[in-house]
Amino acid sequence: MTGTHTAAVLVLEDGRIFRGTAYGARGRTLGEVVFCTGMTGYQETLTDPSYHRQIVVQTAPQIGNTGWNDEDDESDRIWVAGYVVRDPARTPSNWRATRSLDDALREQGVVGIAGIDTRGLTRHIREHGAMRAGIFSGDALAPDDELVEQVLASPRMKGADLAGEVTTAKPYVVPAKGETRFRVAALDLGIKANTPRQLTRRGVEVHVLPASSDLDDILAVDPHGVFLSNGPGDPETQHHAIDLTRRVLERELPLFGICFGNQILGRALGLSTYKMRFGHRGVNIPVLDVATGRVAITSQNHGFALEGEPGQHFDSPFGKARVSHYCANDGTVEGLRCEEVPAFSVQYHPEAAAGPHDAALLFDDFVTLMEARHAQAQ
Ligand SMILES: NC(=O)CC[C@H](N)C(=O)O
């Protein structure tokens, strides 16, 4: 932080205004305002491509205490559209830090605001829903009603097709650690770095493919399994990925999806998705596994969800399937399992960057599915 405080304002589309001081870059940014309840992992949050076009409010009051390091990025840049905090660290301190969070935000041109009553703001979002917003400082400041107009002119998250804006331009391979046991084609809709890391640790060579890849690109990898990543935007717009998923299911290739990948598998199976009021973003969200009755505490970041009831069985074009997991807080769908093709998915983040490792076993389940399919094919 520099010594001088520059005025900044957070403007919501319903006319609610929060005044604070500029944090990170100065200027204007527009996006959907959402809150994240993680008490840790702000660097991973900021660099998660699923937050593209979202202004993130951190409910943890003190942010930036451990600065910014060169190891924890989940992608090659900060993706959030803007950042809202209460009390930014004045003296960051950590042995791995190479700069402050404020410096990282400035370097990457990310407009933020500090000194906000993030508790009041979060209660407002919980009640009225995630909505469009803008942060304005420096030359971008103008009379409030003009700022509200600018926010109202910005695009909504519902209907936003964003995977193409965050995906890799070219395919790349992340080699397995130790012996290569399996090859996976991972469709990058906004993949986080920790996902290939989790797979490679289990002897999987990961071929990360652009979102526009077709079935031939996937088959060219000669994969033992296909992975559908997390990603930003409205799953309803993902016609290409949904169609591709159907092609993969037809071939009975083992398939595992996370978050956006869960929504895409669900849509491929004939379920619909809807926009939640304020979504799930945090690192302690309880999920119940219907089959075992066990609860996992999970890392999450989503604003859309699949329609469905806990434990519901349904017929899909690929045979019987069920809602395998649901959220213990609000009963929303948190996972799917196909019973006649080797495919499953979860709405949460087993790669947990940041977050608890309760769900890491799901990567083992994916490997088991590939093993079983491989044994069958021999
Ligand atoms: N992390 C994700 O994959 C998010 C999925 C989707 N964009 C949502 O908001 O629900």
The ligand as a Gaussian input file, in Angstrom:
#p B3LYP/6-31G(d) Opt

LIG

0 1
 N      -15.659000     -23.345000     -10.930000
 C      -16.468000     -23.626000     -11.938000
 O      -16.214000     -24.521000     -12.752000
 C      -17.696000     -22.761000     -12.095000
 C      -18.713000     -23.298000     -13.052000
 C      -19.716000     -22.246000     -13.526000
 N      -19.060000     -21.194000     -14.230000
 C      -20.501000     -21.701000     -12.345000
 O      -20.314000     -20.577000     -11.962000
 O      -21.296000     -22.404000     -11.778000

